Amino acid sequence: MPPFTAGANGPMTKAGEIKTISVIGGTGALGGGLARRWAEAGLGVIIGSRQADKAEAAAAELAERTGAARIEGMENSAAAAAGDIAVLTVPFAHQQPTLEVIRDSLAGKILVDATVPLVPPKVARVQLPPEGSAALLAQAILGEGVTVVSAFQNVAADLVDSDATLDCDVLVAGDKPEAREAVIHLASLAGLQAWHAGPLVNAVAAEALTSILIFINKRHPGKHAGIRISGLDGD
Ligand SMILES: NC(=O)c1ccc[n+]([C@@H]2O[C@H](COP(=O)([O-])OP(=O)(O)OC[C@H]3O[C@@H](n4cnc5c(N)ncnc54)[C@H](OP(=O)(O)O)[C@@H]3O)[C@@H](O)[C@H]2O)c1
């Protein structure tokens, strides 16, 4: 597969300017599913992993599965540098070390954080970090030079990595409306209805909701509970 050149679109990539997306943790469940949907929607996708060879193998598999040409795999920091925008999809326990590895590569970019601060084994219990939320923790680690937007916490990876119509809305929280708009655009490319959910501090609501959805799913084995914002049909 020939390499492609990822465009660097500067400090505030607008929705229509996103040509290439880096998925940090794209070898995993949620990241892999989102990467597939974005590749099928025509975006260039860079799979990030701690190990370059693992990323390359996942990228090759995704390219074969989708027939999409613009897919590459790289070690996480190189992946974060190469995309117009980056999405973080690693477990909460590894959020902080992963962000420290990619921080310098993200300068001037948007980092979309899908992290849910689950603390095993009680994942059906809301357990928020002292910083208030995983998204606020991410912003504190990355500093003001990176725009953190939180999204995708309530979407089941099993469904994302399938051809199912996604019956779950996405709450997008971030302090800059144009950055939220860019992420809403990305969600729509993945087949998801997303909504402006206010400043980054509001990410706590979406993060907490995931434990409630896990609790509901435990009572309904085999199902994937999601959320819908009602009353806005046609908007
Ligand atoms: N699964 C879901 O349904 C779902 C839904 C909504 C939100 N989320 C959130 O999305 C995030 C990813 O969830 P997931 O289920 O997709 O995770 P996952 O598949 O368990 O892991 C994703 C990736 O994290 C990396 N990773 C694993 N251990 C690591 C470590 N010690 N240090 C650094 N990186 C490590 C791995 O990539 P490499 O080994 O290639 O580096 C792995 O492929 C979580 O924060 C989760 O709460 C998940």
The ligand as an SDF file (V2000), in Angstrom:
LIG
                    3D

 48 52  0  0  0  0  0  0  0  0999 V2000
  -15.7690   -0.9860   24.3110 N   0  0  0  0  0  0  0  0  0  0  0  0
  -16.8380   -0.1970   24.2870 C   0  0  0  0  0  0  0  0  0  0  0  0
  -17.9680   -0.6390   23.9920 O   0  0  0  0  0  0  0  0  0  0  0  0
  -16.6830    1.2710   24.5820 C   0  0  0  0  0  0  0  0  0  0  0  0
  -17.7590    2.1230   24.3650 C   0  0  0  0  0  0  0  0  0  0  0  0
  -17.6300    3.4770   24.6530 C   0  0  0  0  0  0  0  0  0  0  0  0
  -16.4300    3.9570   25.1710 C   0  0  0  0  0  0  0  0  0  0  0  0
  -15.4060    3.0970   25.3930 N   0  0  0  0  0  0  0  0  0  0  0  0
  -14.1530    3.6310   25.9270 C   0  0  0  0  0  0  0  0  0  0  0  0
  -13.2210    3.6250   24.8650 O   0  0  0  0  0  0  0  0  0  0  0  0
  -11.9280    3.2820   25.3680 C   0  0  0  0  0  0  0  0  0  0  0  0
  -11.4300    2.0500   24.6190 C   0  0  0  0  0  0  0  0  0  0  0  0
  -12.2500    0.9520   24.9410 O   0  0  0  0  0  0  0  0  0  0  0  0
  -12.0190   -0.4400   24.2020 P   0  0  0  0  0  0  0  0  0  0  0  0
  -13.0150   -1.3790   24.7550 O   0  0  0  0  0  0  0  0  0  0  0  0
  -11.9580   -0.2120   22.7380 O   0  0  0  0  0  0  0  0  0  0  0  0
  -10.5590   -0.8060   24.7410 O   0  0  0  0  0  0  0  0  0  0  0  0
   -9.6480   -2.0540   24.4130 P   0  0  0  0  0  0  0  0  0  0  0  0
  -10.0840   -2.6950   23.1530 O   0  0  0  0  0  0  0  0  0  0  0  0
   -9.5510   -2.9190   25.6340 O   0  0  0  0  0  0  0  0  0  0  0  0
   -8.2000   -1.3790   24.2470 O   0  0  0  0  0  0  0  0  0  0  0  0
   -7.9630   -0.4250   23.2380 C   0  0  0  0  0  0  0  0  0  0  0  0
   -6.4680   -0.3340   23.0200 C   0  0  0  0  0  0  0  0  0  0  0  0
   -5.8280    0.1920   24.1740 O   0  0  0  0  0  0  0  0  0  0  0  0
   -4.4650   -0.1610   24.0940 C   0  0  0  0  0  0  0  0  0  0  0  0
   -3.9320   -0.5860   25.3830 N   0  0  0  0  0  0  0  0  0  0  0  0
   -4.1940   -1.7210   26.0360 C   0  0  0  0  0  0  0  0  0  0  0  0
   -3.4590   -1.8020   27.1560 N   0  0  0  0  0  0  0  0  0  0  0  0
   -2.6920   -0.6930   27.1920 C   0  0  0  0  0  0  0  0  0  0  0  0
   -1.6980   -0.2110   28.0810 C   0  0  0  0  0  0  0  0  0  0  0  0
   -1.2900   -0.9070   29.1440 N   0  0  0  0  0  0  0  0  0  0  0  0
   -1.1460    0.9980   27.7950 N   0  0  0  0  0  0  0  0  0  0  0  0
   -1.4910    1.6790   26.7080 C   0  0  0  0  0  0  0  0  0  0  0  0
   -2.4190    1.2490   25.7890 N   0  0  0  0  0  0  0  0  0  0  0  0
   -3.0090    0.0830   26.0610 C   0  0  0  0  0  0  0  0  0  0  0  0
   -4.3400   -1.3180   23.1150 C   0  0  0  0  0  0  0  0  0  0  0  0
   -3.6570   -0.8560   21.9680 O   0  0  0  0  0  0  0  0  0  0  0  0
   -2.1490   -1.3320   21.6110 P   0  0  0  0  0  0  0  0  0  0  0  0
   -1.8690   -2.6060   22.3370 O   0  0  0  0  0  0  0  0  0  0  0  0
   -2.2310   -1.5200   20.1370 O   0  0  0  0  0  0  0  0  0  0  0  0
   -1.2910   -0.1980   22.0330 O   0  0  0  0  0  0  0  0  0  0  0  0
   -5.7820   -1.6490   22.8050 C   0  0  0  0  0  0  0  0  0  0  0  0
   -5.9700   -2.1340   21.4910 O   0  0  0  0  0  0  0  0  0  0  0  0
  -12.0780    3.0610   26.8840 C   0  0  0  0  0  0  0  0  0  0  0  0
  -11.7170    4.2090   27.5790 O   0  0  0  0  0  0  0  0  0  0  0  0
  -13.5610    2.7750   27.0330 C   0  0  0  0  0  0  0  0  0  0  0  0
  -14.0510    3.1470   28.2990 O   0  0  0  0  0  0  0  0  0  0  0  0
  -15.4900    1.7770   25.0880 C   0  0  0  0  0  0  0  0  0  0  0  0
  1  2  1  0
  2  3  2  0
  2  4  1  0
  4  5  1  0
  4 48  2  0
  5  6  2  0
  6  7  1  0
  7  8  2  0
  8  9  1  0
  8 48  1  0
  9 10  1  0
  9 46  1  0
 10 11  1  0
 11 12  1  0
 11 44  1  0
 12 13  1  0
 13 14  1  0
 14 15  2  0
 14 16  1  0
 14 17  1  0
 17 18  1  0
 18 19  2  0
 18 20  1  0
 18 21  1  0
 21 22  1  0
 22 23  1  0
 23 24  1  0
 23 42  1  0
 24 25  1  0
 25 26  1  0
 25 36  1  0
 26 27  1  0
 26 35  1  0
 27 28  2  0
 28 29  1  0
 29 30  1  0
 29 35  2  0
 30 31  1  0
 30 32  2  0
 32 33  1  0
 33 34  2  0
 34 35  1  0
 36 37  1  0
 36 42  1  0
 37 38  1  0
 38 39  2  0
 38 40  1  0
 38 41  1  0
 42 43  1  0
 44 45  1  0
 44 46  1  0
 46 47  1  0
M  CHG  2   8   1  16  -1
M  END
$$$$
